[in-house]
């Protein structure tokens, strides 16, 4: 905004009326709101006010209010069941929370860990106070800050800090400290460390009493991206960090390999179908920065995909399906593809990706994320292309990506990738099993898409090791 004002110093702005401004309830609602236009209108109104930009007219009410966020807490019945099971766990055992286990995986794992571990779902009230308290928030704006940005952020902290951490914080902390069983020796979670406030508060209370915290990888990009904010947060918070194969690539004694639950339950590959291009979507606005096509970089990502499709021979285009993420973030990908009339079919996410990977004759991935790891673990012939200056890798992962590039699996240029796809289309399986391709793929798969047919046994051993070290 400062850059825009230097270009147009006489600019004026329409702002949201101060009385209309909303306070998010918790971390998840803040993250959900910031992905869409209405809440950005509020934040930008605050920044414009901080910069002293004159108003173009009287402040206005919401053109469209933010939709209330959805809860990250487990549903009520499942939550009560987990609380009951957790009460049966030994006082010094392990509490396992939100690990993306299937019913069969969980049953097998807990059977092996009987007397050692149980599910955990802290019985803490999930509801923050309904309204903000101006008295409690009054002192929050005194943060001095070291730059214009920090001073603006400090000024608006009383408005923006979620109610859970101001009006509801004393209640949250009290509930977390009083919940029984209060302190297992080890707490292990994949998805609880960012958005689940009751779990975070309970884990913090347990950590203060020397419980061991174990974070588990739960998606793509981990171990690969040059910057990935959730990995940074989780690794800083944990005493141990379970990865999907890349622990040996990091100089971190806390990193340990454990097979991925989701990758270990993929269906058996059948193949023989059409080509499948798995696309992605990105928010137009970000609350965390990492090595992806962010904001203004995303149109170039869309153009690269269109260049790839346009360069394919028409007979192959007729055999290709583009899988788009849904719901989108406002980029209008489906409409954009239809308008360009590239002669390919589209599909949404109504069918599980694992099922589609099992059927595909050839899988094409245009971004390095969770879908890449699923495709690797599925065993499907795989062709990759993306801009490495945007989706940048850390050095340990970059070396392996270069080997995939030398093997003709990964391409930086979409037209080159398109020509390679056409060349290998007559027999993708033979190409995939060739001595040129297989070693590079297996190395990358072992490092970033670790799966196991003996998943429960390996995880049980890993849990016992954490308990022994607690």
C-alpha positions in Angstrom: 0.0 0.0 0.0 2.9 2.4 0.7 4.2 1.7 -2.8 0.7 2.4 -4.3 0.5 5.7 -2.3 3.9 6.8 -3.6 2.6 6.3 -7.1 -0.7 8.0 -6.4 -0.2 10.2 -3.3 -3.7 11.9 -3.6 -5.5 8.5 -3.4 -8.6 8.2 -1.2 -10.2 5.0 0.0 -13.5 3.5 1.1 -13.2 1.9 4.5 -15.3 -0.4 6.6 -17.2 1.3 9.4 -15.3 0.8 12.7 -18.5 -0.4 14.5 -18.9 -3.1 11.9 -15.5 -4.7 12.4 -15.4 -8.3 13.6 -13.1 -10.2 16.0 -12.4 -13.9 15.0 -13.2 -16.5 17.5 -10.0 -18.6 17.2 -7.0 -19.5 15.0 -9.0 -21.5 12.5 -11.7 -18.8 12.0 -9.0 -16.2 11.5 -7.3 -18.4 8.9 -10.6 -19.2 7.1 -11.7 -15.5 7.1 -8.4 -14.3 5.7 -8.8 -16.4 2.6 -11.7 -14.4 1.3 -12.5 -10.8 0.4 -14.8 -9.6 3.3 -12.2 -10.0 6.1 -9.5 -8.6 3.9 -11.7 -5.5 3.5 -11.5 -5.1 7.3 -7.8 -5.6 7.5 -7.1 -3.3 4.6 -9.4 -0.7 6.1 -7.3 -0.8 9.2 -4.0 -0.5 7.3 -5.4 2.5 5.3 -6.4 4.2 8.5 -2.9 3.5 10.0 -1.3 5.1 6.8 -3.6 8.2 7.1 -5.2 7.7 3.7 -8.2 10.1 3.4 -11.6 8.6 3.2 -13.4 8.7 -0.2 -16.7 9.0 1.7 -18.3 7.9 5.0 -17.4 4.5 6.3 -19.7 1.7 4.9 -21.2 -1.4 6.4 -20.2 -4.9 5.2 -21.0 -5.5 1.5 -20.8 -9.2 2.4 -19.9 -10.5 5.9 -17.4 -13.2 6.6 -19.0 -16.7 6.9 -18.5 -18.1 10.4 -15.6 -20.5 10.5 -15.9 -24.2 11.0 -14.6 -25.9 14.1 -11.3 -27.9 14.1 -12.5 -29.8 17.2 -13.7 -33.5 16.7 -17.4 -34.0 16.5 -19.2 -34.5 19.8 -19.9 -38.2 19.8 -16.4 -39.1 18.6 -14.9 -36.7 21.0 -16.7 -38.2 24.0 -15.7 -41.7 22.9 -12.0 -40.7 22.7 -12.2 -39.0 26.1 -13.6 -42.2 27.6 -10.9 -44.3 26.0 -8.2 -41.9 27.1 -9.4 -42.2 30.7 -8.5 -45.9 30.4 -4.9 -45.2 29.4 -2.1 -45.7 31.9 -1.0 -42.6 33.6 2.5 -42.8 32.2 1.5 -44.0 28.7 1.1 -42.3 25.3 -1.8 -40.2 24.2 -2.4 -40.3 20.4 -4.4 -37.5 18.9 -5.6 -36.8 15.3 -3.1 -38.9 13.4 -5.1 -39.5 10.2 -5.5 -43.2 10.9 -8.2 -45.3 9.2 -10.4 -47.3 11.5 -8.5 -50.5 10.6 -5.1 -48.8 11.2 -6.3 -47.4 14.6 -7.7 -50.8 15.7 -4.5 -52.6 14.8 -2.3 -50.0 16.3 -4.1 -49.8 19.7 -4.4 -53.5 19.9 -0.6 -53.7 19.7 -0.3 -50.8 22.2 -2.8 -52.1 24.8 -1.7 -50.8 28.2 0.7 -48.3 26.6 -1.4 -45.9 24.5 -4.9 -44.6 23.9 -6.6 -42.0 21.8 -6.7 -38.5 23.3 -9.4 -35.8 22.9 -9.2 -33.3 25.7 -12.6 -32.6 27.2 -12.2 -28.8 27.1 -14.9 -26.4 26.2 -14.5 -25.4 22.6 -16.7 -22.3 22.7 -14.9 -18.9 23.1 -16.9 -15.9 24.5 -19.4 -14.5 22.0 -18.2 -10.9 22.3 -15.0 -9.0 22.7 -14.3 -7.2 26.0 -12.8 -3.7 25.4 -11.3 -3.5 28.9 -9.3 -6.7 28.5 -8.1 -5.6 25.1 -7.1 -2.0 26.0 -3.5 -2.7 26.8 -2.8 -4.9 23.7 -2.2 -1.9 21.4 0.9 -0.7 23.4 3.4 -2.9 21.5 5.9 -0.4 20.2 7.1 -2.2 17.0 10.3 -1.5 15.1 8.8 -0.7 11.7 5.7 0.9 10.1 4.4 -2.6 9.5 4.9 -3.7 13.2 3.5 -0.5 14.5 0.4 -0.9 12.4 0.1 -4.6 13.5 0.5 -3.6 17.2 -2.1 -0.8 16.8 -4.7 -3.3 15.5 -3.9 -6.2 17.9 -6.8 -5.2 20.1 -9.1 -5.5 17.2 -7.7 -8.7 15.5 -6.5 -11.1 18.2 -9.0 -14.0 18.4 -11.4 -14.1 21.4 -10.0 -17.5 22.4 -6.7 -15.8 23.4 -8.1 -12.8 25.3 -11.6 -13.1 26.7 -11.5 -16.9 26.7 -7.9 -17.6 27.6 -8.3 -17.9 31.4 -11.1 -20.4 30.9 -9.2 -22.4 28.3 -6.1 -22.6 30.4 -8.0 -23.6 33.5 -9.9 -26.3 31.7 -6.7 -27.6 30.1 -4.9 -27.9 33.5 -7.8 -29.7 35.2 -8.6 -32.3 32.5 -7.9 -35.9 33.6 -5.9 -37.9 32.7 -3.8 -34.8 32.8 -0.3 -35.9 32.0 0.6 -38.9 29.9 4.3 -39.5 29.4 4.0 -38.7 25.6 1.6 -36.8 23.5 1.6 -37.6 19.7 -0.4 -35.6 17.2 -0.3 -34.8 13.5 -3.1 -32.3 13.0 -3.5 -30.7 16.5 -0.7 -28.2 16.6 -2.1 -25.4 14.6 -5.9 -25.0 14.8 -7.2 -27.2 17.6 -7.1 -24.8 20.6 -8.3 -27.3 23.2 -5.6 -29.8 22.2 -2.9 -27.1 22.1 -3.8 -25.8 25.6 -3.9 -29.4 27.1 -0.6 -30.3 25.4 1.0 -27.1 26.8 -0.2 -27.9 30.3 1.2 -31.4 30.0 4.5 -30.1 28.6 4.8 -27.9 31.7 4.8 -31.1 33.7 7.5 -32.6 31.5 5.3 -34.6 29.1 7.2 -35.4 25.8 5.6 -33.8 22.7 5.8 -35.6 19.3 4.7 -33.9 16.1 4.0 -36.0 13.0 4.2 -34.9 9.4 0.7 -34.7 7.8 1.1 -33.5 4.3 3.3 -32.7 1.3 6.1 -30.1 1.1 7.6 -31.2 4.4 11.3 -31.9 4.1 11.2 -30.5 0.5 10.2 -26.8 0.5 12.8 -24.2 1.2 10.2 -22.5 3.4 7.1 -24.2 5.0 5.6 -22.4 8.0 3.7 -25.4 9.5 6.8 -27.6 9.6 8.7 -24.8 11.2 6.0 -24.3 13.9 5.6 -28.0 14.6 9.3 -28.8 14.8 10.0 -25.9 17.1 7.2 -27.1 19.4 8.1 -30.8 19.6 10.6 -32.9 21.4 10.6 -35.4 18.5 9.3 -35.0 14.9 8.2 -38.0 12.8 8.8 -37.6 9.0 7.8 -39.6 6.0 11.3 -40.6 5.1 13.5 -37.5 5.1 14.8 -37.6 8.7 18.3 -38.6 7.5 18.5 -35.6 5.3 18.3 -33.1 8.2 20.8 -32.2 10.8 18.1 -32.6 13.6 18.3 -35.4 16.1 14.6 -34.9 16.8 13.6 -36.0 13.3 12.7 -39.7 13.0 11.2 -41.7 10.1 7.8 -43.3 10.4 5.6 -44.5 7.5 2.8 -42.3 6.5 -0.7 -43.5 7.6 -2.4 -42.2 4.4 0.3 -43.5 2.0 0.3 -46.9 3.7 -3.4 -47.6 2.9 -3.5 -46.7 -0.8 -5.5 -49.2 -3.0 -3.8 -51.7 -5.3 -2.9 -50.2 -8.6 -4.9 -51.4 -11.7 -3.8 -48.9 -14.4 -4.9 -49.0 -18.0 -7.1 -45.8 -17.9 -6.6 -42.3 -19.2 -3.9 -39.8 -18.3 -4.7 -37.8 -15.2 -3.3 -34.3 -14.6 -3.6 -33.4 -10.9 -3.8 -29.7 -10.4 -3.8 -27.5 -7.3 -5.3 -24.3 -6.0 -3.9 -21.6 -3.8 -5.6 -18.8 -1.8 -5.5 -15.4 -3.3 -4.6 -14.1 0.1 -2.1 -15.8 2.5 -1.7 -16.0 6.3 1.5 -18.1 6.1 4.3 -17.9 3.5 6.0 -20.9 2.0 7.5 -22.3 -1.2 4.4 -22.3 -3.4 2.9 -20.2 -6.1 1.6 -17.5 -3.8 -0.9 -14.7 -4.7 0.4 -12.9 -7.8 2.5 -15.9 -8.8 -0.5 -18.2 -9.3 -1.6 -16.9 -12.8 1.8 -17.9 -14.1 1.2 -21.4 -12.7 -2.1 -21.6 -14.6 -0.5 -20.4 -17.8 2.2 -23.1 -17.5 -0.5 -25.8 -17.3 -2.2 -24.4 -20.3 1.0 -24.4 -22.2 1.5 -28.0 -21.3 -2.0 -28.9 -22.5 -1.8 -26.9 -25.7 1.5 -28.7 -26.7 0.0 -32.2 -26.3 -1.0 -34.0 -29.5 -4.8 -33.9 -29.9 -5.2 -37.7 -29.6 -3.5 -37.6 -26.2 -5.5 -34.5 -25.1 -8.6 -36.5 -25.7 -7.4 -39.2 -23.3 -6.4 -36.7 -20.6 -8.5 -35.6 -17.5 -7.6 -32.5 -15.5 -8.5 -32.9 -11.8 -9.3 -29.5 -10.2 -9.4 -28.8 -6.5 -12.8 -27.8 -5.2 -14.0 -25.6 -3.8 -11.7 -23.1 -5.4 -10.3 -19.8 -4.0 -11.8 -17.5 -6.6 -9.4 -18.1 -9.5 -12.2 -19.5 -11.7 -10.0 -22.4 -12.9 -12.9 -24.5 -14.4 -14.3 -21.5 -16.3 -10.8 -20.4 -17.5 -10.1 -23.9 -18.9 -13.4 -24.1 -20.6 -12.9 -20.7 -22.2 -9.6 -21.8 -23.6 -11.2 -24.8 -25.3 -8.1 -27.0 -24.9 -10.0 -30.2 -25.7 -9.5 -31.9 -22.3 -12.0 -33.2 -19.8 -12.3 -31.8 -16.2 -13.2 -33.6 -13.0 -13.7 -32.4 -9.4 -12.6 -34.1 -6.2 -15.8 -36.1 -5.7 -13.8 -39.3 -6.2 -10.9 -39.9 -3.9 -7.5 -39.2 -5.4 -6.2 -42.6 -4.3 -8.9 -44.3 -6.4 -8.1 -42.2 -9.4 -4.3 -42.8 -9.1 -5.0 -46.6 -9.0 -6.8 -46.4 -12.4 -4.6 -43.9 -14.3 -2.4 -45.0 -17.2 -0.1 -42.0 -16.6 -0.2 -39.3 -13.8 1.0 -35.8 -14.4 1.7 -33.4 -11.5 2.3 -29.7 -12.0 3.2 -28.8 -8.3 5.1 -30.6 -5.5 2.6 -31.2 -2.7 0.6 -34.0 -1.1 -0.7 -35.3 -4.4 2.9 -35.8 -5.6 3.5 -38.1 -2.5 0.3 -40.0 -3.1 1.2 -40.6 -6.7 4.7 -41.7 -5.8 3.4 -44.2 -3.2 0.7 -45.5 -5.7 3.3 -46.7 -8.1 1.7 -45.0 -11.1 4.0 -43.8 -13.9 4.5 -40.2 -13.1 5.6 -37.1 -15.0 6.3 -33.8 -13.2 6.7 -30.2 -14.2 6.8 -26.9 -12.3 8.9 -23.7 -11.9 11.7 -24.4 -9.4 12.1 -20.7 -8.8 8.6 -20.6 -7.3 8.2 -24.0 -5.8 11.8 -23.9 -4.4 13.4 -26.9 -2.6 15.9 -27.0 0.2 19.4 -28.3 -0.9 18.9 -31.9 0.4 15.7 -32.3 -1.6 17.0 -30.3 -4.6 19.7 -32.9 -5.3 17.1 -35.6 -5.6 14.9 -33.5 -7.8 17.9 -33.0 -10.1 18.2 -36.8 -10.4 14.5 -37.0 -11.4 15.2 -34.3 -14.0 18.2 -36.2 -15.4 16.0 -39.3 -15.6 13.3 -37.4 -17.6 10.7 -37.5 -14.9 10.8 -33.8 -13.8 10.8 -30.8 -16.2 11.1 -27.1 -15.7 9.6 -26.2 -19.0 5.9 -27.3 -19.7 6.4 -27.7 -23.4 9.3 -30.1 -22.8 7.2 -32.0 -20.4 4.4 -32.2 -22.9 6.7 -33.7 -25.6 8.0 -36.2 -23.1 4.4 -37.2 -22.2 3.6 -37.8 -25.8 6.8 -39.9 -26.4 6.2 -42.2 -23.4 2.4 -42.5 -23.8 2.5 -45.7 -25.9 3.9 -47.7 -23.0 4.2 -45.6 -19.7 4.8 -48.7 -17.6 7.9 -49.8 -19.6 9.3 -46.3 -19.3 8.6 -46.2 -15.6 10.3 -49.5 -14.9 13.4 -48.7 -17.0 16.9 -48.6 -15.5 17.1 -44.9 -16.3 14.0 -43.9 -14.4 13.5 -46.5 -11.6 16.6 -45.7 -9.4 15.9 -41.9 -9.2 12.2 -42.5 -8.5 12.9 -45.0 -5.7 15.4 -42.7 -4.0 12.8 -39.8 -4.0 10.0 -42.1 -2.9 12.0 -43.5 0.1 12.9 -40.0 1.1 9.5 -38.3 0.9 6.7 -40.9 0.5 7.5 -43.6 3.1 4.8 -46.2 3.3 4.7 -49.7 4.8 2.6 -52.8 4.6 3.6 -53.3 8.3 2.4 -49.9 9.3 0.9 -50.8 12.7 3.9 -52.8 13.8 6.3 -50.0 12.9 4.3 -47.3 14.5 3.8 -49.4 17.7 7.6 -49.7 17.9 8.0 -46.0 17.4 5.4 -45.1 20.1 7.2 -47.4 22.6 10.5 -45.8 21.8 9.0 -42.4 22.6 7.6 -43.7 25.9 10.9 -45.2 26.9 12.6 -41.8 26.2 10.1 -39.8 28.1 
